[in-house]
Amino acid sequence: MIGVSHVTRKSPSISLVTPSFNRVQFLRQAVESILTQQYAALEYVLVDGASTDGSAEVVASYADRLHWWISEPDGGQYEALNKGFAQTTGEVMGWLNSDDLHLPWTLSIVGEIFATFPEIEWLTTAFPLTWDAQGRAVGCTYRGGFSRSGFLRGEYLPTGRSYATGFMQQESTFWRRDLWQRCGGKLDIRYPLAADFDLWMRFSKEAQPYAVEVPLAGFRSHGAQRTSDWSAYLEDASASFANHGGDAYNAIETLAQRAILARLPRRARRWAAGAGLVSRRPVCAYGGAQLGWYIDER
């Protein structure tokens, strides 16, 4: 266990963007999941793509609580996000799609961790949630941390052909503006379905991802998402992976990774990471009121 900190600096400003297009049945819940947290240093932006189902009116109803908003035709989700982020100045950034949900503690924990550990530039959850159409939590998996090298080896691109642990959950992921700017300062709209994955690929060349051992948000599964066609999403993400020089584990390496991680005691993982046998996957954990947050090097 390293990285213990008892001193929490001033909470950073957080810029969040929600892109919306014809999701009126979910939009208000998504917005309320952010605003009801009452995070003091929040810049919240809503970008509607000229919806025709009443979403634009919902967006307008929050005008006095938003940093900026607009409803006009756009080129899709990622163009809308680029437009929204261009209006923000917060130190920490993230986005929540109009059909997904934050948790009541999301922003307070994210702000506290970024304030406590200046070395953390990129934070996600170790416990991604899934909501159903009614907003009930119906799934929670465990991701034992993430590594920089793992992105280039395909560990977070589960195509079924090589060793992988699963995707990094977009709605639970936050980063510092400086990292965003070093990596181009925008989402790449050449990947119309997987620009999120492409952003993680770019981030992995610049910064270590950290996972926090609490759920932060959830993906709502209702069958009408743009990413509901997983084969198309995987094709898009695979193109980004290849363009960034990704080199997936071969069959022998896949067997070796599975064998090492299945049999390696937790206490030996730090040594194994130092020896290059496994990748570094640091996790933020909470040690109680006296200890506070600490970084567990796994």
N, C-alpha and C positions, 0 to 999 in steps of 0.2 A: 504494500500500500504506500503510495507516494502522493505528493501534491495536496496534502492537507492544508486547508486555509480557514482560519477563524475570522479573517477580515473580509467583509463584503464592501466593495466600493459602491459608489453611486450607480443605481440601476441604469443601464444604457437605454437610449431611445430605440424603439423597435418599429420598423416600417413593414406593414403587411399590406398585401394586395389581394383582392378577390376579383377574378374575372368572372363574368356572368353572361350567359346567353340562353334564354328560354328555360330557366330552372326555377320558376316562381314557386313551385311546390316545396323547394328546399332552401331557397335563398335566405329567407328571414331567419331560419334556424341557424344557418352558417354565420350570418352577421351577428346575431345575438350571442353565439358561442364565443365570439371575440369581444364584443363591447361589454358584456356583463362581467368580464374579468376585471374591468376598471383599472387596467394598467395605466399608470399616470403618464408615462412617456411614450405613448402610442401615436404613430402616424398611420391611419387606416385609409386605404384608397379602394374604391369600388369602380370597376370598369365594365360597363355593360355594352354589349355589341348590338345595340338597337333591337332589343328583344321585342317580341310582339305578344307576349303572354302575360304582361303585367309586371315583369321584372323591373323594367325601367322605373315604374311608379314606386316600387318597393325601395329601389336605390335612392330615388329622390326624397323619400320620406325620412331617410337618415342623414340628409345633407348637413344639418347643423352639428352632427357628431363625427363627420368625416374630415380628413385632411384635404381630400380632393375626390371628385367623382365626375364621371362623364357617361353619356349614353349616345353612341354613334356607331355606324358600321365599322367593322374592323376585319382583319384577315385571320381571325381565329384566336384561340386561347393564348398562345405564346406571344403573338403580336400585342394582344391586350395587356399582358403582363409587362412587356417591355415599355409600353406606353405608361402604365401605372407606376412602375419603379422609377421612371424618369422624373416623376413628380415628387419623389421622396428624398429624405436626407438622413434618415435614421442610421445609427451605428450598426444595428443588427437588422437582418432582412429575412423575409420568408413569404410564402403565399398559401392561401387556403382557397381551394376551389369552392364554387357556390353550392355544391351538394355534399361537402364534407364538414367535419365538426372538430373544433378544439375542445379541450377539457377545461374545467373551471380554474385549474392551477397552471395551465400551460405557460402563459407569459411570465408569471411571477418566477417560476422555476428557470425558464430560459434566461430571463434577465439576471437572476441571481447567479447562475453558473457563468455567464459571460462576464459579469462584473467581478466574480471571485477569481477567475482564471484567465488572465489576459492572453495566455498562450493558446487558448482554444479559439479557433477561427470558424469551426464548422461542427455543428451539434445536431444529433438526431436522437431517436429513441431506440432502446433495446427491446421495447414491447409494442410493436405496431398493432393498432386496433382495427377492426372492421365493424362498421355499422350496417344494419339492414335499412330498408326503405323507411321504416318507422323511427329510425334513429336509435335503435337498441344496439348495444355492443354484443355482437354475436361471434366474435373471434378475436383471439389475442395470442400471437406467437412470440417466441423469444429469439432474438438475434444476439449472439454473444459478442457484440462489438463489430467494428468495421476497420479495415486497414487500407492504407494508400495503395500498397502493392496489389491488394486483392481486387481492386477495380481493373487493373491491367491484366489480371489473370482470369477475369470472368467470374469471380466469386459472387458477384451481385447481379449477374445476368443469367438466370436459371433457364437455359435452353434445353436442359435434359441430356446434353452430350458430354459435359465435364463437371468437375466438382463446383458446386455453387450452394450458397446458403439462403439466397433470396434477395429481393430488391430492397433498397433503402427507401423508406416510406417518405414520399415528397411532403405531405402535409405536416409531418412531424420534424421537418428539417429546417434549420436556421443557420445563418452564416453572417460573418462580419462584412460590412460594405467594402472594406479594403480588399478582401479576398475576391469579392464580386468584380471589383474594378481591375484587379490584376488578371482576372480571367476573361476580360473582354467587356464586362459591364452590360451584358444582355444575353437573353436566351437565343439560341440558334434556331430560327424558324425553318431551316432546311429539314429539321426533324419534326414534322407536324404532330406526331404522337408522343415522341420520346425526347423532347428537348430537356426535360427534367433529368433523365439519365445522362444525356450529353453534358449537362452542367456539372453533374457529379464527376464525370470523367475528367473534365477540365479542372475541377477543384482538386481532384486526387493528385494532380501533378504539382500542386502548390501547397497543400495543407493536409494534416492528419485529421481524419474524422474521429469524433468522440461520440459515444452513445451514453445516454443517461438511463438509469434503471427504473424509470417510471414511464407509463404511457403519456404521450403529449397530445395526440390527435388521432383521428381515425378516418379511413376511407369508406365512404358510403357505397355499398354494392346494391345497385338497383337495376342493372341491365341496360341502361340507356347512356352510359358514359362513352366518351370517345375512346377510352382505353378498354372497353369491354371486349373488343376483338383482340385477344391477347396475341394471336399469331401476327397480326399487323403491328402491334406494339413491339413485339420481340424482333420483328424484321427491322423496324426503325432503330431500335436500341442496338441491334447487332451491327447496323451500318455505322453508327457512331463509334461503337467499340472497335471496329476495324479501322476506321479513319483515325483513331487516336493511338493506333499501334497495339491494340489489345492482343494478347497471346494466351488463349485459354489452355488450361491444363490438358495434357494428353491423357490417354487411358491409364498409363502407369502412374503418372503424377496424381491423377484423380484417386486411384486406389491408395496411394501413399498418404495423401492428405486426410482421407477418411480414416485410415488406420491410426495415424498420429493423433488426430483430434479426438478419436473415440477412446484411446488408451492413455493419453497423456494426463496426469493429474494436474489439477488447476494450479497447484503450487509450483509446478515445473514449467508452466507455460511462459513465464517471464524469461527463464533461462533459455527455453527453446526459441523464443522470439529473438533473443540476443545472438543465438547461434545460427539464425537464419532458417531454422526448421519450420517455423510457423511465422505468420505475420503479426506485427504489433497491433493490438486491438484494445486501446484504452477505454475504460468505462468510468463514468461519473456515478458515484454512489453516495448515499446519505448516511452519515454515521450518528445521527441524533443531534439534539440541540447543542450539546457540548462540542462535538467534533465538527458538525456541519458537513458540507460537501467535500469529498476527496476523490482523487483520481486513482483508480485501481488499474495498474499495468498488467494486462493479461496476455 
